[in-house]
Amino acid sequence: MVLKTKDEYIERLKKMKKNVYIDGKKVGRLDERLMLGINVICTTFDLAQNPEFEDIFTATSHITGEKINRFCHIHQSKEDLLKKQEMVRQGVHYTYGCLGRCMGMDAMNALSVVTKLEDMKYGTGYYGRFIKYLKYWQENDIVGACAQTDAKGDRSKRPHDQADPDLYVHVVERKGDGIIVRGAKQSITIPPYSDEIVVLPTRAMREDDKDYAVAFAVPGDADGVKLVTRPAFLRKRQKLDAPIAHTGVSDSMIIFDNVFVPWERVFMCGEWELSRNLALLFALFHRHSYTGCKPAVSDILGGSSALVAECNGIERATHVREKLSKFIGLAELVYAAGVASAQFAKKSPSGTYVPDPVYANAGRRLAGENIYHEYDLLIDLAGGLAATLPPEGDFYSEETGNLVDKYMARNPKVSSEYVHRTFRLIENIACSGIAGWLQIAGMHGGGSPVMETIAIMTDYDIRGMKDVAKYLAGINKELPRIRHEDLVDYYIDID
Ligand SMILES: Cc1cc2nc3c(=O)[nH]c(=O)nc-3n(C[C@H](O)[C@H](O)[C@H](O)COP(=O)(O)OP(=O)(O)OC[C@H]3O[C@@H](n4cnc5c(N)ncnc54)[C@H](O)[C@@H]3O)c2cc1C
């Protein structure tokens, strides 16, 4: 059976070697602080097994014809991109924040395009190698992290100009059976509970940087890999259980301390001219995924705002409705950008459908620039209790329980527990370690807004809009005609 269960996934984690470090200590993969993130990944296995979600959480493999988890799928059509977007929005509603498996899926889609381009340009055999590796992913329902963001050192310098050559991951030796790599990737989500880590270049490389133009995959517990991890989790609940209390996330600095990678797991090694395509394509696939998850975050923040307004008895107030409309407008515009990006997708030479970069980047940037504004709206409506809610134990103690409940009463149509649950949710999403993580993830995850600006300006041929102005000004006589597809660069050519 190709679709694996969460229990099979957890069994795999149990068999991995110990290489996760938290706060100075080496810990097991099922450490309590990691379990909350593992729960989120488990949801992606459960939803694929659930007939109600089969149409979005599963797909048919284009290489084996088998039913697979969509997180292991390579997009074969515009429809696939739309379903991926829907899957992500739906999944985040159940787990809040980050489903964890998009990064691996997006890295594999980027590799499916670029390994083919490498073969076309250099006559290499990367694509066949990639397809073999993909088969292993699909057959085992693999959970993968994508490690793109390097330590990067001095931001004004290119990789080979850094004072320490290891500040970007690079090849230090080429051998008959593989390569040795060294360096570190930072801010990488889910490595401690990933089967595999897919490593991609973080930027376009020049010829001087060709040892940094490297892409490969290693098991999460490969020799020489150290996962220095920061888990983000919520305060434990004792009585008032709720789905949100079972979610969490972990990010790692991944240190590659002279790691050996066999050739069959190497997908770029020195082909610096295509490192730009690979870096930008992962970012593009990932920003398209963001047009699914960020609307879900807006749905959750907006839904919580509506809930607290109901508790406060002010749901119909004009300013409340206006605030709620902002969440709706934002969520649906970002989602619409993803839909447009899928509709204008182009088929790459390998057959993978690549979303339109301008729509995906514009959508992701809109979301990133507004995340703090959305929190502003929620907290405005929630009031101070979002930060000062008494700890859970006080609601259940003999001495204070009834009194605390009594003073939680607000709108008489809802119970004290309803109000307590609402504020506990808002505390979790707006005033906790996870809340801070979500805000920063909302701004920088998948690329800071400035990177989307750069991507938009690099891709968009502004001659089209200038021609319109020239026509209206009487500088040009011909009627301008803007075709969106003529204005953007998809990074799927070898020139
Ligand atoms: C929660 C979270 C999860 C993440 N998960 C992943 C993941 O799974 N995989 C992954 O690969 N990455 C991941 N990232 C990393 C993310 O992609 C980066 O944070 C993002 O690309 C920004 O890079 P940086 O953090 O190094 O910031 P920097 O690049 O240091 O940017 C900081 C500021 O410096 C500016 N700046 C940078 N370079 C220059 C320059 N040369 N000239 C002028 N200004 C400059 C930027 O514009 C920005 O304003 C994650 C990040 C977060 C926050």
The ligand as an ORCA input file, in Angstrom:
! r2SCAN-3c Opt
* xyz 0 1
  C       9.142     30.352     10.586
  C      10.065     30.220      9.412
  C      10.151     29.013      8.739
  C      11.051     28.870      7.684
  N      11.167     27.644      7.050
  C      12.085     27.479      6.069
  C      12.269     26.208      5.450
  O      11.582     25.230      5.777
  N      13.237     26.086      4.505
  C      14.016     27.131      4.125
  O      14.881     26.949      3.267
  N      13.869     28.356      4.693
  C      12.929     28.546      5.662
  N      12.770     29.780      6.248
  C      13.710     30.831      5.909
  C      13.094     31.971      5.104
  O      12.976     31.607      3.755
  C      14.038     33.166      5.330
  O      13.821     33.604      6.663
  C      13.807     34.278      4.359
  O      14.159     33.860      3.061
  C      14.660     35.505      4.765
  O      16.002     35.144      4.899
  P      16.776     35.500      6.249
  O      15.945     35.028      7.390
  O      18.146     34.945      6.139
  O      16.769     37.050      6.309
  P      17.808     38.026      5.617
  O      18.118     37.541      4.236
  O      18.948     38.254      6.530
  O      16.938     39.316      5.489
  C      16.798     40.270      6.536
  C      16.685     41.650      5.910
  O      17.911     41.958      5.257
  C      17.666     42.380      3.929
  N      18.766     41.919      3.049
  C      19.229     40.649      2.927
  N      20.239     40.615      2.015
  C      20.400     41.851      1.568
  C      21.295     42.462      0.619
  N      22.216     41.753     -0.040
  N      21.165     43.776      0.409
  C      20.249     44.529      1.064
  N      19.385     44.023      1.971
  C      19.461     42.707      2.218
  C      16.350     41.694      3.547
  O      15.709     42.430      2.540
  C      15.585     41.747      4.858
  O      14.904     42.971      4.991
  C      11.854     29.952      7.286
  C      11.727     31.178      7.949
  C      10.844     31.324      8.991
  C      10.750     32.652      9.685
*
